[in-house]
Amino acid sequence: MKVPTISTLDTLTLDEARAYLDAAKGDELEAAVAVATDRNKLDGSASISPDEAEVHHAFFLLRRARGLEAPSFDTMRVSLRKRLVEAA
């Protein structure tokens, strides 16, 4: 399944959120990184990897689109760093 590129920097539709989550096989953090990366493409920063704040905002957009509570920045940051260590 091809993940759609989001159409705006400000919002994420429920269909877009589901598509990103499907492409990430249900992994919210991976989906948030993909959304943040696509947001960077939209604003002309495609060559810059998203930082923790951008990933957190994308995570927030994914959860808000699905009617869920906002994620904790600290919890998300710890999970993201843990994955980076495991991938190294």
MOPAC internal coordinates of N, CA, C and O (Angstrom, degrees):
PM7 1SCF
backbone

  N    0.0000 0     0.00 0     0.00 0    0    0    0
  C    1.4446 1     0.00 0     0.00 0    1    0    0
  C    1.5276 1   109.57 1     0.00 0    2    1    0
  O    1.2310 1   120.62 1   -48.32 1    3    2    1
  N    1.3043 1   116.42 1   131.68 1    3    2    1
  C    1.4557 1   121.32 1   178.36 1    5    3    2
  C    1.5260 1   109.12 1   -84.64 1    6    5    3
  O    1.2310 1   121.14 1   -49.74 1    7    6    5
  N    1.3088 1   115.42 1   130.26 1    7    6    5
  C    1.4533 1   120.20 1   179.10 1    9    7    6
  C    1.5211 1   108.30 1   -80.64 1   10    9    7
  O    1.2310 1   120.10 1   -48.37 1   11   10    9
  N    1.3254 1   117.41 1   131.63 1   11   10    9
  C    1.4587 1   118.84 1   178.89 1   13   11   10
  C    1.5254 1   110.73 1   -72.94 1   14   13   11
  O    1.2310 1   121.01 1   -32.43 1   15   14   13
  N    1.3034 1   115.67 1   147.57 1   15   14   13
  C    1.4540 1   118.93 1   170.97 1   17   15   14
  C    1.5158 1   105.91 1   -80.79 1   18   17   15
  O    1.2310 1   120.67 1   -46.46 1   19   18   17
  N    1.3101 1   116.32 1   133.54 1   19   18   17
  C    1.4576 1   119.42 1  -178.24 1   21   19   18
  C    1.5178 1   109.78 1   -62.01 1   22   21   19
  O    1.2310 1   121.15 1   -25.83 1   23   22   21
  N    1.3232 1   115.41 1   154.17 1   23   22   21
  C    1.4533 1   119.92 1  -174.08 1   25   23   22
  C    1.5232 1   113.53 1   -96.88 1   26   25   23
  O    1.2310 1   119.99 1   168.87 1   27   26   25
  N    1.3243 1   117.61 1   -11.13 1   27   26   25
  C    1.4545 1   120.84 1  -178.93 1   29   27   26
  C    1.5246 1   109.99 1  -148.24 1   30   29   27
  O    1.2310 1   120.71 1   -24.73 1   31   30   29
  N    1.3056 1   116.24 1   155.27 1   31   30   29
  C    1.4649 1   120.18 1   178.08 1   33   31   30
  C    1.5204 1   112.36 1   -79.38 1   34   33   31
  O    1.2310 1   119.96 1   161.72 1   35   34   33
  N    1.3224 1   117.68 1   -18.28 1   35   34   33
  C    1.4631 1   121.31 1  -170.16 1   37   35   34
  C    1.5269 1   115.75 1   -94.05 1   38   37   35
  O    1.2310 1   120.09 1   147.90 1   39   38   37
  N    1.3054 1   117.43 1   -32.10 1   39   38   37
  C    1.4580 1   119.64 1  -174.35 1   41   39   38
  C    1.5156 1   110.88 1  -132.79 1   42   41   39
  O    1.2310 1   121.41 1   -11.79 1   43   42   41
  N    1.3049 1   114.90 1   168.21 1   43   42   41
  C    1.4545 1   122.96 1   176.08 1   45   43   42
  C    1.5170 1   105.90 1  -140.66 1   46   45   43
  O    1.2310 1   120.04 1   -53.16 1   47   46   45
  N    1.3122 1   117.53 1   126.84 1   47   46   45
  C    1.4560 1   120.00 1   179.89 1   49   47   46
  C    1.5263 1   109.90 1   -77.38 1   50   49   47
  O    1.2310 1   120.98 1   -16.29 1   51   50   49
  N    1.3025 1   115.73 1   163.71 1   51   50   49
  C    1.4567 1   120.77 1   177.18 1   53   51   50
  C    1.5284 1   109.99 1   -61.22 1   54   53   51
  O    1.2310 1   120.07 1   137.90 1   55   54   53
  N    1.3176 1   117.48 1   -42.10 1   55   54   53
  C    1.4727 1   120.49 1   179.30 1   57   55   54
  C    1.5230 1   111.18 1   -63.21 1   58   57   55
  O    1.2310 1   120.10 1   138.74 1   59   58   57
  N    1.3406 1   117.41 1   -41.26 1   59   58   57
  C    1.4615 1   120.58 1   177.99 1   61   59   58
  C    1.5297 1   110.24 1   -64.59 1   62   61   59
  O    1.2310 1   120.51 1   136.10 1   63   62   61
  N    1.3319 1   116.62 1   -43.90 1   63   62   61
  C    1.4630 1   120.58 1   179.52 1   65   63   62
  C    1.5255 1   110.63 1   -59.79 1   66   65   63
  O    1.2310 1   120.60 1   134.54 1   67   66   65
  N    1.3213 1   116.45 1   -45.46 1   67   66   65
  C    1.4695 1   120.36 1   178.85 1   69   67   66
  C    1.5270 1   111.48 1   -62.57 1   70   69   67
  O    1.2310 1   120.56 1   140.35 1   71   70   69
  N    1.3304 1   116.54 1   -39.65 1   71   70   69
  C    1.4722 1   119.87 1  -179.63 1   73   71   70
  C    1.5252 1   110.82 1   -65.10 1   74   73   71
  O    1.2310 1   120.06 1   136.80 1   75   74   73
  N    1.3335 1   117.48 1   -43.20 1   75   74   73
  C    1.4665 1   120.02 1   177.66 1   77   75   74
  C    1.5248 1   110.89 1   -63.83 1   78   77   75
  O    1.2310 1   120.23 1   138.51 1   79   78   77
  N    1.3256 1   117.16 1   -41.49 1   79   78   77
  C    1.4649 1   120.34 1   179.37 1   81   79   78
  C    1.5233 1   111.58 1   -67.45 1   82   81   79
  O    1.2310 1   120.33 1   141.25 1   83   82   81
  N    1.3229 1   116.97 1   -38.75 1   83   82   81
  C    1.4701 1   120.32 1   177.01 1   85   83   82
  C    1.5255 1   110.25 1   -62.48 1   86   85   83
  O    1.2310 1   120.55 1   135.41 1   87   86   85
  N    1.3242 1   116.55 1   -44.59 1   87   86   85
  C    1.4677 1   120.40 1  -179.78 1   89   87   86
  C    1.5307 1   111.27 1   -64.80 1   90   89   87
  O    1.2310 1   120.53 1   149.74 1   91   90   89
  N    1.3519 1   116.60 1   -30.26 1   91   90   89
  C    1.4645 1   121.90 1   179.27 1   93   91   90
  C    1.5266 1   111.31 1   -90.88 1   94   93   91
  O    1.2310 1   120.42 1  -170.34 1   95   94   93
  N    1.3207 1   116.79 1     9.66 1   95   94   93
  C    1.4689 1   122.62 1  -179.91 1   97   95   94
  C    1.5311 1   111.77 1    54.30 1   98   97   95
  O    1.2310 1   121.30 1  -139.19 1   99   98   97
  N    1.3564 1   115.12 1    40.81 1   99   98   97
  C    1.4554 1   120.86 1   175.84 1  101   99   98
  C    1.5212 1   115.27 1    84.77 1  102  101   99
  O    1.2310 1   119.91 1   177.87 1  103  102  101
  N    1.2999 1   117.78 1    -2.13 1  103  102  101
  C    1.4670 1   122.01 1  -178.56 1  105  103  102
  C    1.5299 1   109.55 1   -81.87 1  106  105  103
  O    1.2310 1   120.95 1   -75.44 1  107  106  105
  N    1.3326 1   115.79 1   104.56 1  107  106  105
  C    1.4645 1   120.32 1  -176.19 1  109  107  106
  C    1.5255 1   112.99 1   -60.92 1  110  109  107
  O    1.2310 1   120.33 1   140.31 1  111  110  109
  N    1.3058 1   116.98 1   -39.69 1  111  110  109
  C    1.4574 1   119.84 1  -178.41 1  113  111  110
  C    1.5272 1   111.13 1   -66.63 1  114  113  111
  O    1.2310 1   120.47 1   136.75 1  115  114  113
  N    1.3131 1   116.70 1   -43.25 1  115  114  113
  C    1.4676 1   120.36 1   177.39 1  117  115  114
  C    1.5286 1   110.62 1   -63.24 1  118  117  115
  O    1.2310 1   120.60 1   139.14 1  119  118  117
  N    1.3173 1   116.45 1   -40.86 1  119  118  117
  C    1.4611 1   120.68 1   178.17 1  121  119  118
  C    1.5327 1   110.36 1   -64.46 1  122  121  119
  O    1.2310 1   120.22 1   140.91 1  123  122  121
  N    1.3236 1   117.18 1   -39.09 1  123  122  121
  C    1.4693 1   121.03 1   179.21 1  125  123  122
  C    1.5226 1   111.02 1   -64.45 1  126  125  123
  O    1.2310 1   120.05 1   140.14 1  127  126  125
  N    1.3153 1   117.51 1   -39.86 1  127  126  125
  C    1.4709 1   120.88 1   177.19 1  129  127  126
  C    1.5303 1   109.35 1   -62.62 1  130  129  127
  O    1.2310 1   120.10 1   138.40 1  131  130  129
  N    1.3302 1   117.41 1   -41.60 1  131  130  129
  C    1.4711 1   121.11 1   179.28 1  133  131  130
  C    1.5276 1   110.56 1   -64.32 1  134  133  131
  O    1.2310 1   120.29 1   137.09 1  135  134  133
  N    1.3199 1   117.05 1   -42.91 1  135  134  133
  C    1.4709 1   120.54 1   178.17 1  137  135  134
  C    1.5278 1   109.83 1   -63.07 1  138  137  135
  O    1.2310 1   120.27 1   134.17 1  139  138  137
  N    1.3219 1   117.08 1   -45.83 1  139  138  137
  C    1.4710 1   120.83 1  -179.89 1  141  139  138
  C    1.5309 1   110.76 1   -61.84 1  142  141  139
  O    1.2310 1   120.39 1   140.19 1  143  142  141
  N    1.3108 1   116.86 1   -39.81 1  143  142  141
  C    1.4638 1   120.81 1   177.89 1  145  143  142
  C    1.5272 1   110.30 1   -63.25 1  146  145  143
  O    1.2310 1   120.60 1   136.13 1  147  146  145
  N    1.3279 1   116.45 1   -43.87 1  147  146  145
  C    1.4603 1   120.13 1   179.14 1  149  147  146
  C    1.5274 1   111.75 1   -67.59 1  150  149  147
  O    1.2310 1   120.08 1   145.53 1  151  150  149
  N    1.3233 1   117.45 1   -34.47 1  151  150  149
  C    1.4674 1   120.18 1   175.63 1  153  151  150
  C    1.5227 1   110.10 1   -63.52 1  154  153  151
  O    1.2310 1   120.19 1   141.28 1  155  154  153
  N    1.3268 1   117.25 1   -38.72 1  155  154  153
  C    1.4633 1   120.44 1   176.92 1  157  155  154
  C    1.5316 1   110.82 1   -63.15 1  158  157  155
  O    1.2310 1   120.62 1   141.85 1  159  158  157
  N    1.3254 1   116.42 1   -38.15 1  159  158  157
  C    1.4665 1   119.71 1   177.40 1  161  159  158
  C    1.5302 1   110.43 1   -62.63 1  162  161  159
  O    1.2310 1   120.87 1   137.83 1  163  162  161
  N    1.3330 1   115.94 1   -42.17 1  163  162  161
  C    1.4605 1   120.06 1  -179.57 1  165  163  162
  C    1.5244 1   112.73 1   -63.35 1  166  165  163
  O    1.2310 1   120.46 1   143.36 1  167  166  165
  N    1.3250 1   116.72 1   -36.64 1  167  166  165
  C    1.4669 1   118.25 1  -177.44 1  169  167  166
  C    1.5243 1   112.94 1   -91.91 1  170  169  167
  O    1.2310 1   120.56 1  -171.80 1  171  170  169
  N    1.3370 1   116.54 1     8.20 1  171  170  169
  C    1.4567 1   120.49 1   176.03 1  173  171  170
  C    1.5131 1   114.87 1    86.84 1  174  173  171
  O    1.2310 1   119.96 1  -167.86 1  175  174  173
  N    1.3212 1   117.69 1    12.14 1  175  174  173
  C    1.4682 1   122.05 1  -179.61 1  177  175  174
  C    1.5206 1   111.46 1  -108.55 1  178  177  175
  O    1.2310 1   120.12 1  -142.57 1  179  178  177
  N    1.3062 1   117.38 1    37.43 1  179  178  177
  C    1.4688 1   121.54 1  -174.09 1  181  179  178
  C    1.5191 1   113.47 1   -59.50 1  182  181  179
  O    1.2310 1   120.32 1   152.15 1  183  182  181
  N    1.3114 1   116.99 1   -27.85 1  183  182  181
  C    1.4659 1   119.17 1  -177.45 1  185  183  182
  C    1.5266 1   112.57 1   -82.19 1  186  185  183
  O    1.2310 1   120.25 1   173.77 1  187  186  185
  N    1.3157 1   117.13 1    -6.23 1  187  186  185
  C    1.4673 1   121.40 1  -178.19 1  189  187  186
  C    1.5249 1   109.07 1  -103.38 1  190  189  187
  O    1.2310 1   120.58 1   -52.99 1  191  190  189
  N    1.3339 1   116.50 1   127.01 1  191  190  189
  C    1.4625 1   120.36 1   175.56 1  193  191  190
  C    1.5265 1   108.88 1   -69.66 1  194  193  191
  O    1.2310 1   120.38 1   -36.32 1  195  194  193
  N    1.3341 1   116.88 1   143.68 1  195  194  193
  C    1.4608 1   118.57 1  -179.91 1  197  195  194
  C    1.5248 1   111.41 1   -66.45 1  198  197  195
  O    1.2310 1   120.75 1   -37.60 1  199  198  197
  N    1.3310 1   116.17 1   142.40 1  199  198  197
  C    1.4579 1   120.33 1   176.71 1  201  199  198
  C    1.5236 1   109.71 1   -88.67 1  202  201  199
  O    1.2310 1   120.70 1    -0.84 1  203  202  201
  N    1.3263 1   116.27 1   179.16 1  203  202  201
  C    1.4670 1   120.87 1  -175.92 1  205  203  202
  C    1.5248 1   112.12 1   -60.58 1  206  205  203
  O    1.2310 1   120.13 1   141.72 1  207  206  205
  N    1.3156 1   117.35 1   -38.28 1  207  206  205
  C    1.4718 1   120.31 1  -179.76 1  209  207  206
  C    1.5303 1   110.52 1   -65.91 1  210  209  207
  O    1.2310 1   120.36 1   140.36 1  211  210  209
  N    1.3341 1   116.91 1   -39.64 1  211  210  209
  C    1.4658 1   120.40 1   179.10 1  213  211  210
  C    1.5266 1   110.99 1   -67.73 1  214  213  211
  O    1.2310 1   120.45 1   139.99 1  215  214  213
  N    1.3237 1   116.75 1   -40.01 1  215  214  213
  C    1.4627 1   120.31 1   177.62 1  217  215  214
  C    1.5278 1   109.88 1   -65.53 1  218  217  215
  O    1.2310 1   120.31 1   139.11 1  219  218  217
  N    1.3298 1   117.02 1   -40.89 1  219  218  217
  C    1.4656 1   120.12 1   178.70 1  221  219  218
  C    1.5294 1   110.49 1   -62.67 1  222  221  219
  O    1.2310 1   120.12 1   137.25 1  223  222  221
  N    1.3186 1   117.38 1   -42.75 1  223  222  221
  C    1.4654 1   119.54 1   178.86 1  225  223  222
  C    1.5220 1   110.57 1   -63.32 1  226  225  223
  O    1.2310 1   120.22 1   139.22 1  227  226  225
  N    1.3235 1   117.18 1   -40.78 1  227  226  225
  C    1.4622 1   120.54 1   177.14 1  229  227  226
  C    1.5283 1   110.74 1   -63.94 1  230  229  227
  O    1.2310 1   120.58 1   140.01 1  231  230  229
  N    1.3331 1   116.50 1   -39.99 1  231  230  229
  C    1.4646 1   122.30 1   176.98 1  233  231  230
  C    1.5281 1   109.20 1   -60.09 1  234  233  231
  O    1.2310 1   121.05 1   135.20 1  235  234  233
  N    1.3340 1   115.60 1   -44.80 1  235  234  233
  C    1.4577 1   121.63 1   176.90 1  237  235  234
  C    1.5303 1   110.58 1   -58.45 1  238  237  235
  O    1.2310 1   120.11 1   133.70 1  239  238  237
  N    1.3295 1   117.39 1   -46.30 1  239  238  237
  C    1.4655 1   121.22 1  -179.92 1  241  239  238
  C    1.5307 1   111.35 1   -61.21 1  242  241  239
  O    1.2310 1   120.55 1   138.21 1  243  242  241
  N    1.3407 1   116.55 1   -41.79 1  243  242  241
  C    1.4710 1   120.57 1   178.16 1  245  243  242
  C    1.5247 1   111.08 1   -60.74 1  246  245  243
  O    1.2310 1   120.86 1   135.53 1  247  246  245
  N    1.3124 1   115.96 1   -44.47 1  247  246  245
  C    1.4700 1   119.81 1  -177.90 1  249  247  246
  C    1.5237 1   111.45 1   -72.26 1  250  249  247
  O    1.2310 1   120.15 1   139.48 1  251  250  249
  N    1.3296 1   117.32 1   -40.52 1  251  250  249
  C    1.4660 1   120.40 1   179.79 1  253  251  250
  C    1.5267 1   110.53 1   -63.22 1  254  253  251
  O    1.2310 1   120.09 1   138.98 1  255  254  253
  N    1.3199 1   117.43 1   -41.02 1  255  254  253
  C    1.4679 1   120.73 1   179.90 1  257  255  254
  C    1.5249 1   111.53 1   -60.53 1  258  257  255
  O    1.2310 1   120.75 1   151.83 1  259  258  257
  N    1.3347 1   116.16 1   -28.17 1  259  258  257
  C    1.4721 1   121.12 1  -179.47 1  261  259  258
  C    1.5113 1   112.86 1   -98.64 1  262  261  259
  O    1.2310 1   120.19 1  -173.18 1  263  262  261
  N    1.3413 1   117.23 1     6.82 1  263  262  261
  C    1.4619 1   121.28 1   177.15 1  265  263  262
  C    1.5148 1   113.99 1    73.83 1  266  265  263
  O    1.2310 1   119.92 1  -154.06 1  267  266  265
  N    1.3388 1   117.75 1    25.94 1  267  266  265
  C    1.4612 1   122.29 1  -178.73 1  269  267  266
  C    1.5239 1   111.13 1  -103.24 1  270  269  267
  O    1.2310 1   120.62 1   -14.78 1  271  270  269
  N    1.3253 1   116.41 1   165.22 1  271  270  269
  C    1.4645 1   121.75 1   178.33 1  273  271  270
  C    1.5211 1   110.82 1   -65.29 1  274  273  271
  O    1.2310 1   121.59 1   -27.16 1  275  274  273
  N    1.3258 1   114.56 1   152.84 1  275  274  273
  C    1.4644 1   120.50 1   177.22 1  277  275  274
  C    1.5278 1   109.13 1   -66.76 1  278  277  275
  O    1.2310 1   120.31 1   -36.71 1  279  278  277
  N    1.3211 1   117.01 1   143.29 1  279  278  277
  C    1.4621 1   120.32 1   179.75 1  281  279  278
  C    1.5277 1   111.20 1   -78.92 1  282  281  279
  O    1.2310 1   120.64 1   -25.68 1  283  282  281
  N    1.3006 1   116.38 1   154.32 1  283  282  281
  C    1.4631 1   122.33 1   175.53 1  285  283  282
  C    1.5189 1   108.85 1   -74.99 1  286  285  283
  O    1.2310 1   120.24 1   -48.28 1  287  286  285
  N    1.3273 1   117.14 1   131.72 1  287  286  285
  C    1.4620 1   120.56 1   178.34 1  289  287  286
  C    1.5213 1   110.12 1   -63.00 1  290  289  287
  O    1.2310 1   119.94 1   135.58 1  291  290  289
  N    1.3240 1   117.73 1   -44.42 1  291  290  289
  C    1.4658 1   120.72 1  -177.65 1  293  291  290
  C    1.5249 1   112.02 1   -63.84 1  294  293  291
  O    1.2310 1   120.23 1   136.54 1  295  294  293
  N    1.3148 1   117.16 1   -43.46 1  295  294  293
  C    1.4607 1   120.67 1   179.21 1  297  295  294
  C    1.5228 1   110.46 1   -63.80 1  298  297  295
  O    1.2310 1   120.52 1   136.50 1  299  298  297
  N    1.3318 1   116.61 1   -43.50 1  299  298  297
  C    1.4500 1   120.44 1   179.03 1  301  299  298
  C    1.5305 1   110.73 1   -63.28 1  302  301  299
  O    1.2310 1   120.04 1   137.43 1  303  302  301
  N    1.3137 1   117.53 1   -42.57 1  303  302  301
  C    1.4619 1   122.01 1  -178.71 1  305  303  302
  C    1.5278 1   111.07 1   -63.49 1  306  305  303
  O    1.2310 1   120.16 1   137.48 1  307  306  305
  N    1.3342 1   117.31 1   -42.52 1  307  306  305
  C    1.4638 1   121.17 1   178.59 1  309  307  306
  C    1.5297 1   109.86 1   -63.71 1  310  309  307
  O    1.2310 1   119.90 1   136.86 1  311  310  309
  N    1.3161 1   117.79 1   -43.14 1  311  310  309
  C    1.4701 1   121.42 1   179.14 1  313  311  310
  C    1.5218 1   111.38 1   -63.69 1  314  313  311
  O    1.2310 1   120.68 1   138.66 1  315  314  313
  N    1.3267 1   116.30 1   -41.34 1  315  314  313
  C    1.4573 1   120.66 1   179.84 1  317  315  314
  C    1.5235 1   110.87 1   -64.73 1  318  317  315
  O    1.2310 1   120.12 1   134.98 1  319  318  317
  N    1.3109 1   117.38 1   -45.02 1  319  318  317
  C    1.4688 1   121.23 1   179.30 1  321  319  318
  C    1.5263 1   110.81 1   -64.92 1  322  321  319
  O    1.2310 1   120.10 1   140.35 1  323  322  321
  N    1.3310 1   117.42 1   -39.65 1  323  322  321
  C    1.4557 1   121.17 1   178.70 1  325  323  322
  C    1.5210 1   110.42 1   -60.02 1  326  325  323
  O    1.2310 1   120.28 1   137.24 1  327  326  325
  N    1.3222 1   117.08 1   -42.76 1  327  326  325
  C    1.4612 1   120.55 1   178.88 1  329  327  326
  C    1.5211 1   111.72 1   -64.51 1  330  329  327
  O    1.2310 1   120.63 1   141.06 1  331  330  329
  N    1.3123 1   116.40 1   -38.94 1  331  330  329
  C    1.4564 1   119.60 1   178.71 1  333  331  330
  C    1.5250 1   111.15 1   -63.04 1  334  333  331
  O    1.2310 1   120.33 1   140.09 1  335  334  333
  N    1.3229 1   116.98 1   -39.91 1  335  334  333
  C    1.4579 1   121.21 1   178.51 1  337  335  334
  C    1.5170 1   110.39 1   -66.58 1  338  337  335
  O    1.2310 1   120.60 1   136.68 1  339  338  337
  N    1.3261 1   116.46 1   -43.32 1  339  338  337
  C    1.4680 1   121.20 1  -179.65 1  341  339  338
  C    1.5218 1   111.77 1   -65.46 1  342  341  339
  O    1.2310 1   120.43 1   146.86 1  343  342  341
  N    1.3242 1   116.79 1   -33.14 1  343  342  341
  C    1.4655 1   121.05 1  -179.27 1  345  343  342
  C    1.5288 1   112.37 1   -75.43 1  346  345  343
  O    1.2310 1   120.50 1   158.31 1  347  346  345
  N    1.3153 1   116.65 1   -21.69 1  347  346  345
  C    1.4772 1   120.67 1  -176.58 1  349  347  346
  C    1.5012 1   112.26 1   -77.17 1  350  349  347
  O    1.2310 1   120.10 1   180.00 1  351  350  349

